[in-house]
Amino acid sequence: MAASVKVMELGFIQKAEPWRLRSAQFPSKVGGRPALLGEVGVPLPEALQCGVCSQPLAFLLQVYAPCTGSFHRTLFIFCCRDPKCHQVSENRCFKEVQTVQVPDHGFLFPEYELVTEPEETDYLHEDSMGMETQTSDEISSCIESSMDDLNLNEEDLDVVAKQETKEDKVFIRFKKLISREPEQVLRYCRGGEPLWLSLQHIPVDEDIPYCPCGGKRMFEFQVMPQLLNHLKVDSFEQSIDWGILAVYTCSTNCNAEKCYKEEFLWKQDVPGVTM
């Protein structure tokens, strides 16, 4: 039997007629108010509070993603509106849930429709390590540009060069993969792999908690940093920020008959950015 092929769907935002964003259309959307799927299963207020400051979270986006065991299924992400809670490696200012009803806390991001299309992959040539192949000139250029202000001996230079090569390859691959569709704000592939922008703060298996049902959680989709360009958050004294938001959900979809269940979100920050 041939192995199944996983297709990466890319998400883009666009303005839409208001009727397209209503619950009856089962939309994927960003900002505004959640498009609810029903009137049951309202989570308690404390279930949608920031894990850092305990203030109500704001609705960020929802993705309509039916799968085996669920006729209708929507994933919601909420985030804290206080930039002070968005510290490096701090995940608790976000929450990912599968639900059909959420309370309205009044804080609204600009509203858009989220549309998807398959990613084109035929323009990339990868080596056996899964990284975009670089020439030695490209690697040298990256290293030299990052060391203009350093004063290191030759032994230190060798160590830094090897470290920079690995980190640069990950970031170059990230840039290559998104360069063809630079406006993408979401990458969806249930059971696939995230596209990390750095070697820093990548979760290992132990970092992804098992579902309370005992099932292993698997990657489902990630939110890209390009979404920040549409949220108009720069009016704050500080701005909320992220590099990658990777969402992991129960591989058995154990909540198929439940109305509300929290899943797991991992935030990877942009390297070198501190709050």
ZAMARGU-4260 file (C-alpha; in steps of 0.2 Angstrom, whole numbers, plus 5000, padded with zeros to 4 digits):
<rodrens>
0) 5000/5000/5000 | 5007/5017/4995 | 5011/5029/5009 | 4998/5043/5012 | 5003/5060/5006
5) 5001/5074/5018 | 4996/5091/5010 | 5001/5107/5018 | 4987/5120/5016 | 4992/5138/5017
10) 4981/5151/5025 | 4978/5169/5019 | 4967/5183/5026 | 4955/5194/5015 | 4941/5205/5018
15) 4924/5197/5017 | 4906/5200/5016 | 4899/5199/5034 | 4887/5185/5030 | 4902/5174/5025
20) 4909/5175/5043 | 4893/5170/5052 | 4892/5153/5061 | 4880/5145/5048 | 4895/5147/5035
25) 4907/5137/5046 | 4920/5150/5043 | 4939/5151/5047 | 4942/5169/5052 | 4953/5181/5061
30) 4948/5194/5074 | 4931/5201/5078 | 4920/5189/5088 | 4920/5170/5087 | 4908/5162/5075
35) 4900/5149/5086 | 4894/5132/5081 | 4880/5131/5094 | 4873/5137/5111 | 4880/5123/5122
40) 4896/5120/5131 | 4900/5137/5137 | 4917/5136/5146 | 4919/5144/5163 | 4926/5162/5163
45) 4942/5155/5171 | 4945/5143/5157 | 4949/5158/5145 | 4960/5168/5157 | 4978/5173/5153
50) 4990/5161/5163 | 5001/5175/5167 | 4990/5190/5172 | 4973/5181/5174 | 4964/5194/5164
55) 4951/5188/5150 | 4959/5183/5134 | 4955/5190/5117 | 4949/5180/5103 | 4963/5179/5090
60) 4957/5166/5076 | 4947/5151/5072 | 4950/5137/5060 | 4936/5126/5054 | 4944/5108/5053
65) 4932/5093/5053 | 4941/5077/5054 | 4937/5058/5057 | 4925/5057/5072 | 4919/5075/5070
70) 4906/5081/5058 | 4909/5099/5062 | 4925/5104/5072 | 4932/5121/5074 | 4949/5126/5083
75) 4950/5143/5092 | 4965/5152/5098 | 4964/5166/5111 | 4978/5177/5117 | 4981/5190/5130
80) 4980/5208/5125 | 4994/5214/5137 | 5011/5214/5129 | 5019/5212/5146 | 5013/5194/5146
85) 5021/5190/5130 | 5038/5186/5137 | 5051/5175/5128 | 5046/5157/5129 | 5030/5161/5138
90) 5016/5150/5131 | 5003/5154/5145 | 4997/5170/5137 | 4989/5160/5123 | 4976/5146/5124
95) 4970/5134/5110 | 4953/5126/5112 | 4940/5116/5103 | 4923/5122/5107 | 4906/5128/5101
100) 4903/5142/5113 | 4914/5156/5121 | 4910/5171/5131 | 4912/5189/5124 | 4925/5199/5133
105) 4923/5215/5122 | 4941/5216/5115 | 4941/5214/5096 | 4955/5212/5083 | 4951/5218/5065
110) 4940/5205/5057 | 4945/5195/5041 | 4941/5179/5032 | 4954/5165/5033 | 4956/5156/5016
115) 4967/5141/5012 | 4975/5134/4997 | 4988/5119/4995 | 5006/5124/4996 | 5017/5122/4980
120) 5033/5112/4984 | 5041/5108/4968 | 5052/5123/4968 | 5062/5117/4983 | 5077/5105/4982
125) 5081/5098/4999 | 5096/5088/5005 | 5096/5072/5015 | 5095/5081/5032 | 5079/5090/5027
130) 5087/5107/5025 | 5089/5118/5010 | 5106/5116/5002 | 5118/5130/5004 | 5134/5134/4995
135) 5149/5138/5005 | 5149/5156/4999 | 5132/5158/5006 | 5137/5151/5023 | 5153/5161/5024
140) 5143/5177/5020 | 5130/5173/5034 | 5144/5170/5047 | 5154/5185/5042 | 5139/5197/5043
145) 5135/5191/5061 | 5153/5193/5067 | 5157/5211/5062 | 5157/5217/5080 | 5165/5202/5088
150) 5184/5200/5093 | 5187/5181/5095 | 5202/5170/5093 | 5203/5157/5079 | 5197/5143/5091
155) 5182/5153/5096 | 5178/5157/5078 | 5178/5139/5073 | 5165/5135/5087 | 5154/5150/5082
160) 5155/5146/5063 | 5148/5129/5066 | 5134/5135/5077 | 5130/5149/5065 | 5129/5137/5050
165) 5116/5126/5058 | 5106/5141/5064 | 5107/5150/5048 | 5102/5135/5038 | 5086/5133/5048
170) 5082/5152/5045 | 5086/5151/5027 | 5075/5136/5024 | 5061/5145/5033 | 5063/5161/5022
175) 5064/5150/5006 | 5048/5140/5010 | 5038/5156/5013 | 5046/5167/5000 | 5034/5161/4986
180) 5019/5165/4997 | 5025/5178/5008 | 5007/5184/5014 | 5003/5167/5022 | 4997/5168/5040
185) 4994/5150/5043 | 5001/5133/5038 | 4989/5118/5041 | 4994/5099/5040 | 4986/5088/5053
190) 4999/5075/5057 | 5013/5085/5048 | 5028/5094/5055 | 5029/5113/5060 | 5041/5124/5050
195) 5052/5132/5063 | 5061/5148/5060 | 5075/5144/5073 | 5084/5130/5082 | 5080/5139/5098
200) 5065/5133/5109 | 5059/5119/5098 | 5049/5107/5108 | 5054/5089/5111 | 5041/5075/5114
205) 5041/5077/5133 | 5036/5096/5130 | 5020/5091/5122 | 5008/5084/5135 | 4997/5070/5132
210) 4979/5072/5131 | 4969/5069/5147 | 4962/5054/5138 | 4979/5046/5136 | 4981/5050/5118
215) 4997/5057/5110 | 4995/5075/5104 | 5001/5079/5086 | 5004/5094/5076 | 4989/5101/5067
220) 4993/5119/5062 | 5004/5134/5065 | 5001/5153/5065 | 5014/5163/5056 | 5021/5180/5062
225) 5014/5188/5046 | 4997/5189/5054 | 5004/5202/5066 | 5004/5214/5051 | 4985/5214/5051
230) 4981/5215/5069 | 4985/5233/5072 | 4993/5230/5089 | 5007/5243/5087 | 4996/5256/5096
235) 5000/5248/5112 | 5015/5254/5122 | 5023/5238/5118 | 5017/5226/5105 | 5012/5208/5107
240) 5023/5197/5097 | 5027/5179/5092 | 5038/5169/5079 | 5028/5153/5077 | 5012/5147/5086
245) 5011/5128/5084 | 4995/5120/5089 | 4995/5102/5094 | 4978/5092/5096 | 4973/5075/5102
250) 4977/5062/5088 | 4962/5052/5093 | 4950/5067/5092 | 4943/5061/5109 | 4932/5076/5111
255) 4921/5072/5096 | 4906/5071/5107 | 4911/5085/5119 | 4907/5104/5117 | 4923/5111/5125
260) 4941/5105/5127 | 4958/5113/5129 | 4972/5108/5118 | 4990/5113/5117 | 4999/5128/5109
265) 5018/5130/5108 | 5026/5148/5105 | 5043/5150/5097 | 5050/5167/5098 | 5060/5176/5085
270) 5078/5174/5089 | 5086/5188/5098 | 5070/5197/5102 | 5067/5201/5120 | 5053/5209/5129
</rodrens>
